Amino acid sequence: MYGLIALPLLIVLMGLGLPVAWSFAGVLAYLTWIYDTNLNTLMLQGFRSLNSVVLVALPLFILTGYLMQSGGIAQRIIAFVSRLATGRGGMGTAMVLSSSVFGAISGTATAAIASIGSIMTEPLTERGYPRGRIAALLGISSLLGILIPPSITMILFAVVTRQSVAACFAATIGPAIILIIGLILYNRFLVGRAFEEVDIPDEKTESFGRVTLKALPALSLPLIILGGIYGGVFTPTEAAAVAAVAALVVGGLIYREFTWSSLRRSVVAAAETTGTIILILLFSFMISRIMSFERVPQDLTEAIQSVVGNPVGALLVVNLVLIIAGALMDDVSVTVVVAPLFLPLVVANGVEPVHFAAIVACSVVIGANSPPVAPTLFLSCKICRVPILQAVGPALGLMGFVALPVMLLTTFWPDLSLAIPRMLDLL
């Protein structure tokens, strides 16, 4: 059971400020030393695992997110959604829906926070929303990009657990819809109770029809991507290429907001992000190989089942561990390390691997906004220019009353995540 020390060791190394990729390298060094593993053979197996067509989608979807951010696509989406979301809590609803559409194109939370947060923070503040509450809502809703396909997190899950990418994409649609509805209703409930929403005279000079016409090229992107994947026109990897080209065409030729410098920044940022993820994947593949050879997941399964004698208790333990891990690590680390570790346990308790993908995605929504690390919430606070302490309370409310119930619903109602994959004949 020495292998189980790897997880707390990873958390400690990250807590000490070591870059995430090198924290994984430290864990790999520990496991290699403990189990006296041949590092040359391990490295070769790691590189072979990276030799996957599916992984080509990673840099392309990441690039798409940055291109959307710098190409004016996000601004058009927000302008359109803001005109639709009227009435009580309308601006908060606009933020949630904008994050949903943005996630259906880019698949990343970071790009959504930077784009949507920078545009919507001031309008929300003018309407009476406290900045801490704005940051909390932004942090939670930005992670809809993990639940709404295409999702980089689900691509990683599919690769490390050897599942269908399309099936993992489809499994998170149901939980995403429930989360969107929950966030909108909770925000509407708080208006007039936790804070007052101020009505501002409509100063928009453009008609709704003109705003819609401008937004159509941006809104067509998720339809092209998702329609192409589930319509059998192209694979998820090909969809990533289509998304990147489409974002380049829409931002450069239709909206004409690209400059050579902004395009260069987008490409460099996407390359840096991709390089970090690929390094983490390489080390995680090698770590998983050692753990599988030493039967660490099987030992963990037997240990938990000996203590918790029923499936419900075992799944609650898995939920708790995923939330704690997500509060201490980023979503990539949780997906590539914790998910494969617990996969044998959940399968032994009757959970489909694709169903587990949805459970992991829901746990990331909670963990990424939970102290002490809370990477998504910290970034939201930075964009909204508000101290983290002002956002923690509202974030806990959103997680306790919306995100956690959605996670439990996803865990114990399998059809919520499996109905759509079955309908699309992906299972």
KEVEXFI-522278 format. One line per 10 residues: number of its first residue (from 0); their letters; for each residue z, y, x of N, C-alpha, C. Coordinates in pm, whole numbers. Example, Ala and Ser with C-alpha at 12.3 -4.5 7.8 and 13.67 -1.06 7.14 Angstrom:
0 = AS = 780,-569,1319,780,-450,1230,780,-330,1320; 708,-225,1285,714,-106,1367,787,3,1290
This chain:
0 = MYGLIALPLL = 0,-122,82,0,0,0,0,127,85; -23,111,217,-29,231,303,-143,323,260; -247,265,198,-361,346,157,-326,450,53; -221,426,-28,-184,522,-132,-127,650,-73; -87,645,56,-39,767,121,-153,865,141; -277,816,132,-394,902,156,-398,1021,61; -364,999,-68,-371,1107,-166,-269,1218,-138; -139,1186,-122,-46,1295,-87,-78,1359,47; -132,1280,142,-170,1338,272,-281,1441,253; -379,1410,168,-488,1504,141,-433,1633,80
10 = IVLMGLGLPV = -339,1619,-13,-280,1737,-76,-205,1821,25; -130,1756,114,-54,1829,217,-148,1904,310; -253,1838,355,-347,1903,447,-414,2023,383; -452,2010,255,-512,2123,185,-409,2234,163; -284,2194,136,-179,2293,117,-148,2371,244; -172,2310,359,-150,2378,488,-263,2475,522; -365,2479,438,-473,2573,459,-593,2516,533; -593,2386,560,-708,2325,626,-825,2323,529; -946,2356,575,-1062,2349,484,-1072,2212,419; -1123,2211,295,-1124,2089,216,-1196,1975,288
20 = AWSFAGVLAY = -1314,2003,345,-1390,1898,411,-1312,1838,527; -1244,1922,604,-1170,1870,720,-1039,1805,677; -988,1839,558,-874,1765,503,-914,1621,475; -1034,1604,421,-1087,1469,398,-1105,1396,531; -1150,1468,632,-1167,1407,764,-1032,1360,820; -927,1438,795,-793,1398,840,-745,1272,771; -772,1261,640,-735,1140,567,-813,1021,619; -941,1042,647,-1024,935,701,-970,888,836; -928,982,921,-872,945,1050,-745,862,1033; -662,900,936,-538,825,910,-570,682,866
30 = LTWIYDTNLN = -663,667,770,-696,533,720,-762,448,828; -845,510,910,-910,437,1020,-806,384,1117; -704,465,1143,-598,425,1236,-510,316,1175; -473,333,1047,-384,238,982,-448,100,972; -575,98,932,-642,-30,907,-731,-76,1022; -728,-1,1134,-804,-39,1254,-950,-69,1218; -1014,30,1156,-1151,14,1107,-1252,56,1212; -1366,-12,1214,-1474,24,1305,-1542,150,1253; -1523,259,1322,-1572,389,1274,-1725,397,1278; -1787,331,1375,-1934,335,1385,-1998,271,1261
40 = TLMLQGFRSL = -1949,153,1223,-2001,86,1104,-1973,169,979; -1854,228,974,-1814,308,859,-1905,430,844; -1937,495,955,-2023,612,951,-2163,575,901; -2213,462,948,-2345,416,904,-2346,390,753; -2239,327,702,-2231,301,558,-2220,431,479; -2149,529,536,-2137,658,469,-2270,728,456; -2349,728,564,-2481,791,559,-2574,717,463; -2564,586,458,-2646,511,362,-2611,547,218; -2482,571,192,-2441,610,57,-2495,748,20; -2512,834,119,-2567,967,93,-2717,964,67
50 = NSVVLVALPL = -2781,854,106,-2925,841,90,-2959,808,-55; -2938,906,-142,-2955,886,-286,-3041,998,-343; -3138,959,-423,-3223,1059,-489,-3142,1146,-584; -3040,1088,-643,-2956,1162,-739,-2894,1285,-673; -2854,1271,-547,-2787,1380,-477,-2879,1499,-450; -3009,1480,-460,-3102,1592,-444,-3078,1697,-552; -3026,1652,-667,-2999,1745,-777,-2889,1845,-742; -2798,1808,-653,-2684,1895,-621,-2728,2032,-570; -2801,2038,-456,-2838,2172,-407,-2925,2250,-503; -3006,2179,-582,-3095,2249,-675,-3019,2312,-790
60 = FILTGYLMQS = -2921,2240,-847,-2841,2299,-955,-2751,2411,-901; -2699,2392,-781,-2617,2497,-720,-2701,2623,-698; -2823,2604,-647,-2914,2717,-627,-2947,2785,-759; -2965,2705,-864,-2994,2761,-997,-2884,2856,-1042; -2759,2815,-1020,-2647,2900,-1059,-2648,3034,-987; -2675,3032,-857,-2679,3158,-782,-2799,3243,-821; -2912,3178,-850,-3030,3254,-892,-3007,3321,-1028; -2938,3253,-1117,-2905,3312,-1247,-2815,3433,-1230; -2725,3424,-1133,-2629,3531,-1110,-2699,3656,-1059; -2800,3640,-974,-2866,3756,-913,-2997,3794,-979
70 = GGIAQRIIAF = -3044,3713,-1074,-3174,3740,-1135,-3170,3806,-1271; -3054,3849,-1318,-3045,3916,-1447,-3040,3823,-1566; -3035,3693,-1543,-3036,3597,-1653,-2904,3601,-1728; -2794,3605,-1655,-2662,3607,-1718,-2644,3731,-1806; -2694,3846,-1759,-2679,3969,-1837,-2749,3959,-1972; -2868,3898,-1975,-2941,3885,-2101,-2872,3788,-2196; -2817,3682,-2140,-2745,3585,-2223,-2624,3652,-2288; -2548,3727,-2209,-2427,3793,-2260,-2463,3897,-2365; -2569,3973,-2340,-2609,4076,-2437,-2646,4014,-2571; -2716,3901,-2565,-2756,3833,-2690,-2635,3776,-2763
80 = VSRLATGRGG = -2550,3705,-2690,-2435,3641,-2753,-2338,3745,-2809; -2324,3858,-2740,-2233,3963,-2785,-2277,4022,-2918; -2408,4024,-2943,-2456,4074,-3071,-2436,3973,-3183; -2429,3845,-3146,-2404,3741,-3246,-2257,3730,-3282; -2170,3738,-3179,-2027,3717,-3198,-1961,3845,-3247; -1954,3861,-3376,-1893,3979,-3435,-1768,3939,-3512; -1698,4039,-3562,-1578,4011,-3640,-1456,3995,-3551; -1351,3941,-3610,-1223,3928,-3541,-1237,3839,-3416; -1191,3889,-3303,-1200,3814,-3178,-1342,3797,-3129; -1433,3885,-3171,-1574,3868,-3140,-1605,3870,-2992
90 = MGTAMVLSSS = -1542,3960,-2916,-1573,3968,-2773,-1521,3846,-2698; -1405,3796,-2738,-1357,3672,-2676,-1448,3556,-2707; -1496,3551,-2830,-1593,3448,-2869,-1720,3460,-2786; -1763,3583,-2762,-1884,3605,-2681,-1866,3551,-2540; -1746,3568,-2482,-1722,3516,-2349,-1730,3363,-2347; -1671,3299,-2447,-1673,3152,-2453,-1816,3101,-2469; -1891,3161,-2561,-2027,3116,-2586,-2119,3145,-2468; -2099,3259,-2402,-2179,3290,-2284,-2154,3188,-2174; -2029,3150,-2157,-1996,3047,-2057,-2062,2915,-2092; -2070,2886,-2222,-2132,2761,-2266,-2279,2758,-2230
100 = VFGAISGTAT = -2350,2866,-2262,-2493,2872,-2232,-2517,2871,-2082; -2434,2947,-2010,-2447,2953,-1865,-2424,2814,-1804; -2324,2742,-1856,-2296,2608,-1805,-2407,2511,-1834; -2481,2533,-1944,-2591,2445,-1980,-2712,2465,-1890; -2704,2562,-1799,-2815,2585,-1706,-2772,2558,-1563; -2657,2610,-1523,-2618,2603,-1382,-2527,2486,-1348; -2439,2445,-1441,-2350,2333,-1414,-2234,2365,-1322; -2208,2494,-1297,-2099,2530,-1207,-2006,2631,-1273; -1878,2625,-1238,-1780,2720,-1291,-1777,2848,-1209; -1795,2835,-1077,-1784,2951,-988,-1886,3058,-1023
110 = AAIASIGSIM = -2011,3016,-1041,-2116,3113,-1074,-2090,3177,-1209; -2038,3100,-1304,-2008,3155,-1437,-1899,3261,-1429; -1796,3234,-1350,-1687,3331,-1335,-1739,3461,-1276; -1816,3449,-1167,-1866,3568,-1099,-1960,3649,-1188; -2048,3580,-1260,-2147,3651,-1341,-2087,3706,-1470; -2026,3618,-1547,-1974,3658,-1679,-1852,3747,-1664; -1764,3714,-1571,-1644,3794,-1552,-1674,3937,-1510; -1768,3954,-1417,-1801,4088,-1369,-1866,4174,-1476; -1934,4111,-1571,-2002,4187,-1677,-1909,4214,-1795; -1824,4119,-1832,-1750,4127,-1958,-1607,4179,-1945
120 = TEPLTERGYP = -1554,4188,-1824,-1413,4229,-1808,-1389,4367,-1865; -1470,4464,-1828,-1448,4603,-1874,-1467,4617,-2025; -1574,4562,-2085,-1586,4570,-2231,-1468,4507,-2305; -1418,4394,-2255,-1302,4331,-2318,-1178,4417,-2303; -1161,4479,-2187,-1046,4567,-2164,-1050,4686,-2258; -1169,4745,-2277,-1184,4859,-2367,-1148,4822,-2511; -1165,4697,-2545,-1135,4653,-2682,-992,4605,-2698; -908,4627,-2597,-766,4599,-2610,-720,4465,-2555; -809,4386,-2496,-769,4259,-2438,-691,4283,-2308; -569,4230,-2293,-498,4241,-2165,-576,4169,-2056
130 = RGRIAALLGI = -578,4226,-1936,-657,4167,-1827,-610,4026,-1792; -481,4002,-1801,-432,3868,-1773,-488,3766,-1871; -499,3807,-1997,-554,3718,-2099,-705,3700,-2080; -772,3805,-2035,-916,3795,-2006,-938,3694,-1894; -859,3705,-1787,-874,3614,-1673,-847,3470,-1715; -747,3448,-1798,-714,3312,-1844,-827,3254,-1927; -880,3333,-2022,-989,3286,-2106,-1115,3261,-2023; -1138,3347,-1925,-1254,3328,-1836,-1240,3201,-1754; -1119,3176,-1703,-1097,3057,-1621,-1120,2928,-1698; -1070,2923,-1822,-1088,2802,-1903,-1233,2787,-1948
140 = SSLLGILIPP = -1291,2894,-2001,-1426,2884,-2058,-1532,2863,-1950; -1509,2910,-1829,-1607,2889,-1722,-1623,2741,-1689; -1518,2663,-1713,-1523,2520,-1683,-1599,2442,-1790; -1650,2511,-1891,-1742,2445,-1983,-1868,2400,-1909; -1894,2464,-1795,-2006,2420,-1711,-1988,2281,-1656; -1863,2234,-1650,-1836,2097,-1606,-1858,1999,-1722; -1833,2045,-1844,-1844,1957,-1961,-1985,1958,-2021; -2050,2073,-2019,-2182,2084,-2079,-2287,2048,-1975; -2371,1950,-2003,-2473,1912,-1905,-2578,2021,-1888; -2636,2028,-1766,-2609,1945,-1649,-2482,1990,-1578
150 = SITMILFAVV = -2410,1896,-1521,-2282,1925,-1458,-2279,1866,-1317; -2248,1949,-1219,-2239,1900,-1081,-2127,1799,-1068; -2015,1824,-1137,-1903,1730,-1132,-1943,1593,-1185; -2020,1589,-1292,-2063,1461,-1348,-2166,1392,-1258; -2246,1469,-1187,-2338,1408,-1089,-2257,1338,-980; -2152,1405,-932,-2067,1345,-829,-1997,1220,-882; -1946,1228,-1006,-1879,1112,-1065,-1976,995,-1074; -2098,1021,-1120,-2197,914,-1135,-2231,851,-1000; -2237,933,-896,-2272,881,-763,-2161,794,-707; -2036,843,-713,-1926,769,-650,-1883,647,-730
160 = TRQSVAACFA = -1915,643,-862,-1877,528,-943,-1998,443,-983; -2118,484,-937,-2242,410,-962,-2271,396,-1112; -2262,509,-1182,-2295,513,-1324,-2423,594,-1346; -2476,587,-1467,-2595,665,-1502,-2559,813,-1513; -2635,898,-1444,-2610,1042,-1451,-2632,1092,-1593; -2738,1049,-1658,-2768,1094,-1794,-2657,1053,-1891; -2603,932,-1873,-2495,886,-1961,-2369,970,-1940; -2336,1001,-1815,-2219,1085,-1786,-2239,1226,-1843; -2362,1278,-1832,-2391,1408,-1894,-2363,1405,-2043; -2415,1301,-2110,-2402,1293,-2255,-2258,1272,-2300
170 = ATIGPAIILI = -2177,1204,-2217,-2040,1170,-2256,-1951,1293,-2271; -1984,1403,-2204,-1898,1522,-2208,-1939,1622,-2314; -2048,1596,-2386,-2094,1693,-2486,-1995,1704,-2602; -1947,1591,-2654,-1850,1593,-2764,-1724,1669,-2729; -1656,1635,-2618,-1538,1713,-2579,-1568,1861,-2558; -1687,1893,-2506,-1723,2034,-2485,-1729,2110,-2617; -1787,2048,-2718,-1797,2114,-2849,-1658,2139,-2908; -1571,2039,-2898,-1433,2055,-2949,-1360,2164,-2872; -1380,2170,-2740,-1313,2272,-2658,-1363,2411,-2694; -1494,2426,-2715,-1549,2556,-2754,-1487,2603,-2885
180 = IGLILYNRFL = -1485,2515,-2984,-1427,2551,-3114,-1279,2587,-3100; -1206,2508,-3021,-1064,2533,-3002,-1038,2668,-2936; -1115,2702,-2833,-1096,2830,-2763,-1125,2947,-2856; -1230,2936,-2935,-1265,3045,-3027,-1156,3064,-3133; -1110,2954,-3193,-1008,2963,-3298,-875,3013,-3242; -838,2968,-3123,-712,3012,-3062,-718,3161,-3030; -832,3207,-2979,-846,3350,-2950,-839,3433,-3078; -904,3386,-3184,-899,3457,-3312,-756,3462,-3367; -682,3354,-3347,-544,3350,-3393,-457,3453,-3321; -483,3473,-3192,-401,3565,-3113,-429,3712,-3143
190 = VGRAFEEVDI = -552,3741,-3186,-587,3880,-3217,-500,3929,-3333; -431,4040,-3310,-340,4094,-3411,-200,4040,-3401; -182,3936,-3318,-48,3879,-3297,-1,3905,-3154; -76,3852,-3055,-39,3873,-2915,-90,4007,-2863; -199,4056,-2922,-256,4185,-2881,-343,4237,-2996; -375,4365,-2990,-459,4426,-3093,-599,4447,-3037; -698,4404,-3114,-837,4426,-3074,-884,4560,-3130; -933,4646,-3043,-973,4782,-3081,-1121,4781,-3117; -1154,4843,-3230,-1294,4858,-3269,-1353,4979,-3198; -1467,4958,-3134,-1537,5066,-3066,-1667,5092,-3139
200 = PDEKTESFGR = -1698,5219,-3167,-1825,5248,-3236,-1943,5189,-3160; -2035,5133,-3235,-2151,5067,-3176,-2244,5172,-3115; -2255,5166,-2983,-2340,5262,-2912,-2470,5198,-2865; -2496,5078,-2909,-2616,5008,-2863,-2740,5075,-2924; -2836,5102,-2838,-2958,5166,-2885,-3066,5062,-2916; -3055,4944,-2859,-3156,4842,-2881,-3125,4762,-3007; -3228,4728,-3079,-3212,4648,-3199,-3180,4504,-3161; -3128,4431,-3259,-3097,4290,-3235,-3224,4212,-3201; -3333,4247,-3264,-3458,4177,-3236,-3503,4198,-3093; -3487,4320,-3041,-3528,4347,-2903,-3437,4275,-2804
210 = VTLKALPALS = -3307,4273,-2832,-3213,4201,-2745,-3246,4052,-2744; -3278,3999,-2861,-3314,3858,-2871,-3441,3828,-2793; -3539,3916,-2806,-3667,3896,-2735,-3646,3894,-2585; -3560,3984,-2536,-3531,3987,-2392,-3456,3863,-2346; -3373,3807,-2436,-3291,3691,-2397,-3365,3559,-2409; -3478,3556,-2480,-3548,3430,-2504,-3583,3354,-2377; -3638,3418,-2273,-3667,3341,-2151,-3542,3276,-2091; -3428,3348,-2094,-3304,3290,-2041,-3254,3177,-2130; -3262,3198,-2262,-3212,3096,-2355,-3302,2973,-2358; -3425,2986,-2314,-3515,2871,-2313,-3481,2772,-2201
220 = LPLIILGGIY = -3409,2819,-2100,-3379,2732,-1985,-3299,2608,-2024; -3185,2623,-2097,-3111,2500,-2132,-3191,2407,-2222; -3275,2463,-2308,-3358,2379,-2394,-3457,2297,-2312; -3516,2362,-2212,-3611,2292,-2126,-3541,2182,-2046; -3426,2216,-1987,-3355,2122,-1901,-3304,2002,-1980; -3225,2030,-2086,-3165,1920,-2162,-3270,1845,-2244; -3366,1919,-2301,-3471,1852,-2376,-3554,1762,-2288; -3579,1806,-2165,-3656,1724,-2071,-3583,1598,-2029; -3450,1611,-2005,-3371,1495,-1962,-3363,1391,-2073; -3319,1434,-2191,-3295,1338,-2299,-3421,1303,-2377
230 = GGVFTPTEAA = -3527,1381,-2355,-3654,1347,-2415,-3736,1253,-2329; -3684,1220,-2211,-3752,1128,-2123,-3867,1189,-2045; -3875,1324,-2045,-3983,1390,-1972,-3960,1385,-1821; -3835,1407,-1780,-3803,1398,-1638,-3659,1352,-1619; -3630,1307,-1499,-3497,1258,-1464,-3404,1377,-1439; -3272,1353,-1431,-3181,1464,-1398,-3215,1532,-1266; -3260,1455,-1167,-3298,1515,-1038,-3419,1605,-1055; -3518,1558,-1128,-3636,1641,-1154,-3599,1762,-1239; -3501,1744,-1330,-3455,1856,-1411,-3394,1966,-1325; -3326,1926,-1219,-3266,2024,-1128,-3375,2108,-1062
240 = AVAAVAALVV = -3483,2043,-1021,-3594,2116,-960,-3659,2210,-1062; -3677,2162,-1184,-3734,2246,-1290,-3644,2366,-1317; -3513,2343,-1320,-3418,2451,-1346,-3425,2558,-1238; -3431,2517,-1112,-3437,2613,-1002,-3566,2695,-1008; -3678,2628,-1030,-3806,2699,-1038,-3808,2792,-1159; -3756,2743,-1273,-3755,2825,-1394,-3667,2949,-1376; -3551,2932,-1313,-3463,3047,-1288,-3531,3148,-1195; -3605,3097,-1098,-3677,3185,-1005,-3788,3261,-1077; -3860,3191,-1165,-3969,3255,-1238,-3915,3358,-1338; -3812,3319,-1414,-3757,3410,-1515,-3695,3533,-1449
250 = GGLIYREFTW = -3615,3512,-1344,-3550,3625,-1278,-3645,3710,-1197; -3750,3647,-1138,-3839,3721,-1050,-3960,3780,-1118; -4022,3705,-1209,-4147,3751,-1270,-4128,3814,-1408; -4028,3767,-1483,-4007,3822,-1618,-3908,3938,-1616; -3789,3914,-1560,-3689,4021,-1555,-3705,4111,-1433; -3769,4061,-1330,-3801,4138,-1208,-3678,4202,-1145; -3572,4125,-1137,-3448,4178,-1077,-3420,4119,-939; -3504,4028,-895,-3485,3972,-762,-3533,4070,-656; -3459,4078,-548,-3506,4143,-427,-3502,4039,-316; -3569,4067,-206,-3567,3970,-96,-3426,3947,-46
260 = SSLRRSVVAA = -3345,4054,-45,-3207,4039,5,-3123,3956,-92; -3137,3979,-224,-3059,3902,-321,-3103,3755,-322; -3234,3733,-306,-3285,3596,-300,-3232,3525,-177; -3230,3596,-66,-3178,3538,58,-3030,3504,44; -2953,3596,-17,-2810,3570,-37,-2787,3448,-124; -2868,3433,-227,-2855,3318,-317,-2882,3187,-245; -2988,3185,-164,-3024,3064,-92,-2917,3028,11; -2869,3129,85,-2766,3103,187,-2637,3055,122; -2595,3119,12,-2472,3078,-57,-2485,2936,-110; -2601,2903,-168,-2623,2767,-218,-2619,2666,-105
270 = AETTGTIILI = -2677,2700,10,-2677,2609,125,-2536,2586,178; -2455,2692,182,-2316,2678,230,-2235,2590,135; -2248,2614,6,-2176,2533,-92,-2219,2387,-86; -2350,2365,-78,-2402,2228,-71,-2353,2157,54; -2354,2227,168,-2308,2166,293,-2164,2120,284; -2079,2203,223,-1939,2165,207,-1925,2040,120; -1997,2038,7,-1987,1924,-84,-2038,1796,-19; -2148,1805,56,-2205,1687,121,-2109,1631,226; -2043,1720,301,-1944,1674,398,-1829,1601,327; -1781,1660,216,-1673,1597,140,-1718,1460,89
280 = LLFSFMISRI = -1842,1454,39,-1894,1327,-10,-1902,1222,100; -1951,1261,217,-1961,1167,329,-1825,1108,362; -1725,1194,378,-1592,1145,412,-1532,1063,297; -1559,1105,172,-1502,1031,59,-1565,893,46; -1696,880,74,-1760,750,71,-1695,656,174; -1667,710,292,-1605,629,396,-1462,591,359; -1390,687,300,-1253,658,254,-1254,551,146; -1347,564,50,-1356,466,-58,-1390,328,-6; -1476,322,98,-1512,193,156,-1389,124,215; -1307,200,286,-1185,142,344,-1091,96,234
290 = MSFERVPQDL = -1071,181,133,-978,147,25,-1025,24,-53; -1156,16,-76,-1208,-100,-148,-1190,-228,-67; -1215,-221,63,-1201,-337,149,-1056,-384,156; -965,-286,153,-822,-318,161,-759,-339,23; -840,-336,-83,-796,-361,-220,-688,-263,-268; -698,-139,-224,-600,-39,-266,-609,-9,-417; -730,11,-476,-735,35,-621,-678,-81,-702; -705,-204,-659,-653,-321,-731,-501,-327,-722; -447,-296,-605,-302,-295,-588,-239,-187,-676; -304,-72,-684,-254,36,-768,-255,-6,-915
300 = TEAIQSVVGN = -363,-70,-957,-374,-117,-1095,-261,-214,-1128; -238,-311,-1040,-132,-409,-1063,6,-343,-1066; 28,-245,-978,158,-179,-972,187,-102,-1100; 87,-26,-1150,108,54,-1271,123,-37,-1393; 43,-141,-1401,52,-231,-1516,182,-311,-1517; 239,-334,-1400,368,-403,-1396,481,-314,-1446; 464,-181,-1431,566,-87,-1476,541,-46,-1621; 413,-17,-1652,374,24,-1787,300,-92,-1851; 357,-152,-1950,304,-276,-2001,201,-265,-2112; 159,-142,-2149,63,-130,-2258,-47,-31,-2218
310 = PVGALLVVNL = -165,-42,-2278,-278,45,-2243,-252,193,-2267; -181,226,-2376,-154,366,-2406,-72,430,-2294; 34,361,-2251,116,413,-2142,38,427,-2013; -48,328,-1984,-128,334,-1861,-223,453,-1863; -286,478,-1978,-378,591,-1988,-305,725,-1980; -184,731,-2034,-105,853,-2022,-69,880,-1876; -38,773,-1801,-11,787,-1658,-134,841,-1585; -250,786,-1619,-374,832,-1557,-398,979,-1590; -378,1017,-1716,-393,1158,-1754,-301,1249,-1673; -177,1206,-1659,-79,1287,-1587,-118,1302,-1440
320 = VLIIAGALMD = -159,1192,-1378,-198,1197,-1236,-321,1286,-1218; -418,1276,-1308,-538,1358,-1298,-505,1506,-1310; -414,1541,-1402,-376,1681,-1418,-304,1732,-1294; -210,1652,-1243,-136,1693,-1122,-231,1706,-1003; -320,1608,-988,-417,1614,-878,-508,1736,-893; -550,1765,-1017,-635,1880,-1040,-564,2012,-1014; -431,2014,-1033,-354,2134,-1005,-336,2158,-856; -357,2055,-776,-336,2065,-632,-465,2061,-551; -574,2012,-615,-701,1999,-545,-813,2057,-630; -928,2079,-569,-1043,2129,-643,-1109,2015,-720
330 = DVSVTVVVAP = -1204,2051,-808,-1265,1951,-896,-1347,1847,-819; -1409,1889,-708,-1486,1794,-627,-1395,1688,-568; -1280,1730,-515,-1186,1636,-454,-1133,1537,-557; -1097,1588,-675,-1046,1500,-781,-1151,1397,-819; -1275,1443,-831,-1383,1354,-877,-1416,1246,-777; -1423,1281,-648,-1471,1183,-550,-1360,1096,-492; -1234,1134,-513,-1123,1054,-459,-1042,988,-570; -989,1068,-661,-897,1014,-762,-970,929,-864; -1090,972,-905,-1163,897,-1008,-1194,753,-966; -1253,730,-847,-1278,591,-807,-1149,510,-788
340 = LFLPLVVANG = -1042,578,-749,-915,509,-727,-859,452,-857; -876,527,-968,-819,485,-1096,-920,414,-1186; -1044,405,-1144,-1145,342,-1229,-1109,196,-1263; -1067,113,-1165,-1030,-26,-1200,-916,-33,-1302; -822,62,-1294,-708,62,-1387,-755,91,-1529; -838,193,-1547,-880,228,-1683,-974,121,-1741; -1058,62,-1655,-1147,-46,-1702,-1064,-166,-1747; -956,-195,-1671,-868,-306,-1708,-798,-281,-1842; -789,-155,-1882,-727,-120,-2009,-829,-89,-2118; -952,-137,-2098,-1053,-130,-2202,-1131,-1,-2212
350 = VEPVHFAAIV = -1127,82,-2106,-1199,210,-2109,-1334,193,-2038; -1440,238,-2104,-1572,236,-2044,-1577,336,-1928; -1647,304,-1818,-1657,400,-1708,-1713,536,-1750; -1811,536,-1842,-1868,662,-1889,-1766,741,-1971; -1684,671,-2047,-1574,735,-2120,-1476,798,-2020; -1449,728,-1911,-1359,781,-1808,-1417,908,-1746; -1549,917,-1737,-1612,1039,-1685,-1571,1160,-1768; -1571,1145,-1902,-1530,1255,-1989,-1382,1288,-1972; -1300,1185,-1953,-1156,1208,-1932,-1134,1288,-1804; -1203,1251,-1697,-1190,1323,-1569,-1234,1468,-1585
360 = ACSVVIGANS = -1346,1489,-1655,-1396,1626,-1674,-1295,1711,-1750; -1234,1655,-1854,-1133,1730,-1930,-1010,1760,-1847; -973,1668,-1759,-856,1690,-1674,-880,1804,-1576; -1004,1818,-1529,-1037,1925,-1435,-1019,2061,-1501; -1052,2071,-1630,-1035,2197,-1703,-889,2242,-1699; -798,2146,-1711,-655,2178,-1708,-608,2202,-1566; -639,2109,-1477,-588,2117,-1340,-637,2239,-1265; -762,2276,-1284,-819,2389,-1208,-757,2522,-1246; -685,2526,-1359,-618,2650,-1402,-466,2639,-1394; -415,2530,-1337,-270,2508,-1331,-216,2543,-1193
370 = PPVAPTLFLS = -106,2620,-1187,-41,2645,-1059,8,2514,-999; 26,2501,-867,29,2613,-772,-106,2653,-714; -205,2564,-711,-331,2600,-647,-421,2677,-743; -451,2619,-860,-528,2686,-967,-649,2762,-912; -742,2694,-846,-853,2767,-781,-937,2848,-878; -963,2794,-996,-1045,2867,-1094,-972,2989,-1148; -844,2974,-1177,-767,3086,-1230,-753,3197,-1126; -733,3159,-999,-723,3260,-892,-853,3338,-881; -966,3268,-887,-1095,3336,-878,-1116,3428,-998; -1077,3383,-1117,-1088,3466,-1236,-1005,3594,-1221
380 = CKICRVPILQ = -885,3579,-1169,-799,3696,-1149,-858,3793,-1047; -923,3737,-947,-988,3823,-847,-1102,3902,-909; -1184,3837,-991,-1296,3904,-1056,-1246,4007,-1157; -1139,3971,-1230,-1084,4062,-1333,-989,4166,-1276; -961,4156,-1147,-872,4250,-1077,-735,4259,-1147; -668,4142,-1151,-537,4135,-1215,-449,4039,-1135; -319,4067,-1120,-230,3973,-1050,-223,3839,-1121; -212,3734,-1043,-211,3598,-1098,-96,3578,-1196; 17,3644,-1172,133,3624,-1259,106,3671,-1402; 18,3769,-1420,-14,3816,-1554,-104,3720,-1629
390 = AVGPALGLMG = -170,3630,-1557,-263,3536,-1620,-203,3398,-1643; -93,3367,-1573,-36,3232,-1582,10,3200,-1724; 82,3292,-1786,132,3268,-1922,21,3243,-2022; -79,3335,-2032,-191,3308,-2123,-267,3180,-2089; -279,3149,-1961,-350,3027,-1921,-275,2903,-1968; -142,2904,-1955,-63,2790,-2000,-75,2773,-2152; -83,2885,-2224,-101,2876,-2367,-234,2813,-2404; -341,2855,-2337,-473,2798,-2363,-478,2649,-2329; -412,2612,-2220,-413,2471,-2180,-326,2388,-2273; -209,2440,-2309,-118,2364,-2392,-166,2345,-2535
400 = FVALPVMLLT = -229,2450,-2592,-269,2444,-2732,-415,2404,-2753; -497,2409,-2647,-639,2378,-2663,-684,2268,-2567; -676,2293,-2436,-734,2201,-2337,-664,2066,-2335; -528,2065,-2338,-455,1938,-2335,-481,1853,-2459; -477,1911,-2581,-513,1830,-2698,-655,1773,-2690; -749,1851,-2634,-886,1800,-2620,-889,1682,-2524; -812,1691,-2416,-807,1580,-2320,-748,1454,-2385; -639,1469,-2459,-577,1354,-2525,-670,1297,-2632; -737,1384,-2704,-833,1339,-2805,-946,1260,-2740; -994,1310,-2626,-1101,1241,-2553,-1053,1105,-2502
410 = TFWPDLSLAI = -928,1100,-2457,-875,976,-2401,-858,867,-2507; -805,904,-2622,-767,803,-2722,-863,793,-2840; -972,871,-2836,-1077,858,-2936,-1209,836,-2861; -1237,714,-2819,-1353,687,-2734,-1486,733,-2793; -1500,726,-2924,-1628,763,-2986,-1663,910,-2965; -1564,993,-2938,-1592,1134,-2912,-1685,1150,-2791; -1664,1067,-2691,-1747,1075,-2571,-1857,969,-2565; -1842,861,-2639,-1940,751,-2630,-2047,756,-2739; -2024,830,-2846,-2119,831,-2959,-2256,884,-2917; -2258,993,-2843,-2386,1052,-2804,-2460,966,-2703
420 = PRMLDLL = -2393,913,-2597,-2466,820,-2508,-2523,700,-2581; -2449,649,-2680,-2500,534,-2756,-2618,576,-2844; -2608,693,-2903,-2716,742,-2989,-2845,761,-2909; -2829,803,-2782,-2945,823,-2696,-2984,697,-2621; -2918,585,-2654,-2948,455,-2593,-2929,459,-2442; -2818,522,-2399,-2787,532,-2256,-2680,430,-2215; -2622,358,-2311,-2521,258,-2281,-2569,119,-2325
